[in-house]
Amino acid sequence: MEKLRIIFMGTPEFAVGILDTIIQNNYDVVGVITAADKPAGRGQKIKYSAVKEYALANNLTLLQPTNLKDEAFLAELKGLNANLQIVVAFRMLPKVVWEMPSLGTFNLHASLLPNYRGAAPINWAIINGETKTGVTTFFIDDKIDTGAMILNSEIAIEPEESAGQLHDRLMHLGSGTVIDTLKVIESGNVTTTIQEDSEEIKTAYKLNKENCKIDWSKPRDEINNLIRGLSPYPASWCFLKDKNEELSIKIYEAEMVLEHHLYEIGKLICSKKEIKVAVQNGFILLLSLQLPGKKRMQASELLNGISFSESAKVY
């Protein structure tokens, strides 16, 4: 049995959960690669990635290349003498990097491949109203999320679950699946399954301003799925118009109300404690939202300091 010498590549919080599980299971992580530091927020202070914070706290060898084809970086990578690389939420690797270790480079992806290849698999599974999702480990090839699959694990999506809640459960599921994958690779008995392409495959497109905007004319459950699937980050949004003022607002949490009404789609109906939006076949009850320049708050809290007119609507 060949002793594994692992290089781990990742950037966000999701990757930290996996890296920590690898360390806790006493695997030899000889190096960690993460994104370069970048300024963030209003003060443009330098922000470390979640993976860098973890690597520093645990005295792991850390590399932060800006160019993955840079000769000096490649020499340093080779010098770590790893025989396996693990990638979790990092970036596309050049062939010279993923081909380097003798046992290959595998990726953990937060979907049941071949569905939801791409940047935002957790969000799109909820937005599209899926009832199940999961994680998949696969050997990297020269395309995005298309390589030969090693293992996968499935999980049910709860009816009112947000992307943030599902993210945490998939991180836990992914941790176990990565350890199972390491055991299979260690044993030398890896069998893989080639991903089959078809026109039915769903894609996890990159999230942008356009696909995060709520279309209030859509069916009630589709609107609710979009809000859940984008909460807490990057959050669904829409315009709110009241009299002559137009605001861009974010909506983090909502509930569906099944009720017949004759209101115009998008009309805001407010009581002392509630904000509802008229949609097809009912209402969307807004529970948590954010106005420009304000913090996220519960609707009841917001209504303590602001009142909307009869003509208020969202679009």
C-alpha positions in Angstrom: 0.0 0.0 0.0 1.5 3.3 -1.1 1.6 6.0 1.6 -0.2 9.1 0.4 1.5 12.4 0.2 -1.2 14.9 -0.5 -1.4 18.4 -1.9 -4.7 20.1 -1.2 -6.1 22.9 -3.3 -9.1 25.1 -2.3 -10.2 28.5 -1.3 -13.6 29.0 0.5 -15.1 27.7 3.8 -16.5 24.6 2.0 -12.9 23.5 1.3 -11.8 24.1 4.9 -14.3 21.5 6.2 -12.8 18.9 3.8 -9.2 19.8 4.5 -9.8 19.6 8.3 -11.3 16.1 7.9 -8.3 14.9 5.9 -5.9 16.3 8.7 -8.1 14.8 11.5 -7.8 11.4 9.7 -4.0 11.6 10.0 -3.3 11.9 6.3 0.0 13.5 5.3 -0.8 16.9 3.7 2.6 18.1 2.4 1.2 21.4 0.9 -1.8 23.6 0.6 -2.5 25.8 -2.5 -5.0 28.6 -2.3 -6.0 31.9 -4.0 -3.7 34.9 -3.7 -4.7 37.5 -1.1 -6.9 40.3 -2.3 -8.4 43.5 -1.0 -12.0 43.3 0.1 -14.8 45.4 1.6 -15.1 49.1 1.9 -11.6 49.6 3.5 -10.1 47.4 0.8 -8.1 45.6 3.5 -6.2 42.5 2.4 -8.3 39.4 3.0 -7.0 35.9 3.4 -9.0 33.0 2.0 -10.6 30.6 4.5 -8.2 27.9 3.4 -5.2 30.2 4.0 -6.4 31.0 7.5 -6.7 27.3 8.3 -3.3 26.4 6.8 -1.6 29.1 8.8 -3.3 28.1 12.0 -2.2 24.5 11.4 1.4 25.2 10.3 0.8 23.7 6.8 3.1 24.5 3.9 1.3 27.1 1.8 1.6 28.3 -1.8 -0.4 31.1 -3.4 0.4 31.3 -7.1 -1.1 33.9 -9.3 -0.1 32.0 -12.4 -0.4 28.2 -12.2 1.9 27.8 -15.2 4.7 29.9 -13.7 8.0 28.0 -13.8 9.0 28.9 -10.2 5.6 27.7 -8.9 5.8 24.4 -10.8 9.3 23.8 -9.5 8.1 24.4 -5.9 5.1 22.1 -6.5 7.3 19.3 -7.8 9.6 19.8 -4.8 6.8 18.9 -2.4 7.0 15.4 -3.9 3.3 14.6 -3.6 1.8 11.5 -5.2 -1.9 12.8 -5.0 -3.6 16.1 -5.3 -7.1 17.0 -4.1 -9.1 19.9 -5.4 -12.1 21.4 -3.7 -13.6 24.7 -4.9 -10.4 26.1 -6.4 -10.0 26.9 -10.1 -9.3 25.2 -13.4 -5.9 23.6 -13.4 -3.5 23.4 -16.4 -2.6 19.9 -17.5 1.0 20.3 -16.3 -0.4 20.6 -12.7 -3.1 17.9 -12.7 -0.8 15.4 -14.4 2.1 15.9 -12.0 1.3 13.4 -9.1 1.7 9.6 -9.9 -1.8 8.8 -8.4 -3.5 11.7 -10.2 -5.6 14.7 -9.1 -9.2 14.3 -7.9 -11.8 16.9 -7.4 -14.8 16.9 -5.0 -17.8 18.6 -6.6 -21.0 19.5 -4.7 -23.5 17.8 -7.1 -24.4 14.4 -8.5 -22.4 14.6 -11.7 -22.9 14.8 -14.6 -25.6 17.2 -13.5 -24.7 20.7 -12.2 -21.2 21.0 -13.5 -20.0 24.5 -13.0 -19.6 27.3 -10.5 -22.7 27.2 -8.3 -24.1 23.6 -8.0 -25.6 24.0 -4.5 -27.6 27.1 -5.5 -28.9 25.8 -8.8 -30.1 22.5 -7.3 -32.4 24.5 -5.0 -33.3 27.1 -7.6 -34.4 24.3 -10.0 -36.5 22.7 -7.3 -34.5 19.4 -7.0 -35.5 17.1 -4.2 -32.0 15.5 -4.0 -28.4 16.3 -4.6 -25.0 15.1 -3.4 -21.3 15.1 -3.9 -19.0 13.4 -6.4 -15.3 12.7 -6.5 -13.7 12.4 -10.0 -10.3 12.5 -11.6 -9.6 15.9 -13.2 -9.2 16.1 -17.0 -8.9 19.0 -19.4 -12.5 20.2 -19.2 -14.6 21.5 -16.3 -16.2 18.7 -14.0 -16.2 16.1 -16.8 -13.6 13.6 -15.5 -14.0 9.9 -14.6 -16.1 9.6 -11.4 -14.7 7.7 -8.4 -17.5 7.9 -5.7 -20.7 9.8 -5.1 -23.0 10.2 -2.1 -26.6 11.4 -2.2 -28.6 13.6 0.1 -32.3 14.8 0.2 -32.9 18.5 -0.1 -35.4 19.6 2.6 -38.5 21.5 1.4 -37.6 24.9 2.9 -33.8 24.5 3.0 -31.6 27.4 2.0 -28.4 27.2 0.0 -26.5 28.0 3.2 -28.0 25.1 5.1 -27.5 22.7 2.2 -23.9 24.0 1.9 -23.1 22.9 5.5 -24.7 19.5 5.1 -22.8 18.9 1.8 -19.5 19.9 3.3 -20.1 17.2 6.0 -21.1 14.6 3.4 -18.2 15.6 1.1 -15.7 15.2 4.0 -16.8 11.5 4.4 -16.8 10.9 0.7 -13.2 12.3 0.3 -12.0 10.0 3.1 -13.7 7.0 1.4 -12.0 8.1 -1.9 -8.6 8.3 -0.2 -9.1 4.7 1.2 -9.9 3.4 -2.3 -6.9 5.1 -3.9 -4.7 3.9 -1.0 -5.8 0.3 -1.6 -4.9 0.5 -5.3 -8.4 -0.7 -6.3 -9.8 2.4 -7.9 -12.6 1.8 -10.4 -14.0 4.8 -12.2 -17.2 5.5 -14.2 -17.0 7.7 -17.3 -19.6 10.6 -17.3 -22.1 10.2 -20.0 -23.2 13.4 -21.7 -26.8 14.0 -22.8 -29.0 17.0 -23.6 -30.9 16.6 -20.3 -27.9 17.5 -18.2 -28.5 20.6 -16.1 -25.7 23.2 -15.7 -24.6 25.2 -12.6 -24.1 28.5 -14.3 -22.1 31.3 -12.7 -24.4 33.5 -10.6 -24.7 37.1 -11.8 -27.0 40.1 -11.3 -29.3 39.0 -14.0 -30.0 35.4 -12.9 -30.4 36.5 -9.2 -33.2 38.9 -9.9 -36.7 37.9 -9.0 -39.3 37.7 -11.7 -42.5 38.2 -9.7 -44.7 37.0 -12.7 -43.3 33.4 -12.3 -45.1 30.7 -10.3 -45.1 31.0 -6.5 -42.9 28.0 -5.9 -40.3 29.1 -8.5 -39.9 32.4 -6.8 -39.6 30.7 -3.4 -36.9 28.3 -4.8 -34.9 31.3 -6.2 -35.0 33.1 -2.8 -33.9 29.9 -0.9 -31.3 29.0 -3.5 -29.6 32.3 -3.2 -29.7 32.7 0.6 -27.6 33.8 2.3 -25.2 34.6 -0.6 -25.3 36.3 -3.0 -29.1 36.8 -2.2 -32.0 37.3 -4.6 -33.0 40.9 -5.4 -35.6 43.1 -7.1 -36.7 46.7 -7.4 -39.1 48.2 -4.9 -41.1 51.2 -6.1 -43.0 53.4 -3.7 -44.4 56.8 -4.9 -41.4 58.3 -6.7 -38.7 56.3 -5.0 -37.1 53.2 -6.5 -34.9 51.0 -4.3 -32.9 47.8 -5.1 -33.7 45.4 -2.2 -32.3 41.9 -1.3 -34.6 39.2 0.0 -33.1 36.4 2.1 -36.1 34.5 3.5 -39.7 34.1 2.5 -42.7 31.8 2.8 -45.4 30.9 0.3 -49.0 31.6 1.0 -51.7 29.8 -1.0 -54.6 32.2 -1.2 -56.9 33.5 -4.0 -56.7 37.2 -4.6 -57.4 39.8 -7.3 -54.3 42.0 -6.7 -51.9 43.1 -9.4 -48.8 40.9 -9.5 -46.0 42.5 -7.5 -48.3 44.6 -5.3 -47.0 45.0 -1.7 -49.5 44.3 1.0 -48.4 45.4 4.5 -49.8 45.0 8.0 -48.1 46.1 11.2 -45.9 43.0 11.2 -46.1 41.5 7.7 -45.0 42.3 4.2 -46.6 40.2 1.4 -46.1 40.3 -2.4 -49.0 39.4 -4.6 -48.0 36.6 -7.1 -49.8 33.9 -9.2 -52.1 31.8 -6.9 -51.2 33.5 -3.7 -48.5 35.6 -2.0 -44.9 35.5 -1.1 -44.5 36.5 2.6 -41.2 38.3 3.0 -39.5 37.3 6.3 -36.0 38.7 6.0 -34.8 41.5 3.7 -32.3 44.3 3.2 -32.8 47.8 2.0 -29.8 49.8 0.5 -27.4 51.0 3.1 -29.2 49.1 5.9 -28.4 45.8 7.6 -30.4 42.6 6.9 -33.5 42.6 9.1 -36.8 40.7 9.8 -39.8 42.2 8.1 -41.5 43.0 11.5 -38.3 44.9 12.5 -38.2 46.8 9.2 -41.9 47.8 9.6 -41.1 49.4 13.0 -39.2 52.2 11.2 -40.7 52.4 7.8 -44.1 52.4 6.2 -45.1 51.7 2.6 -47.9 53.5 0.7 -50.8 51.8 -1.0 -49.1 52.1 -4.3 -45.9 50.2 -3.3 -44.9 47.4 -5.6 -41.9 45.2 -6.5 -40.7 44.3 -9.9 
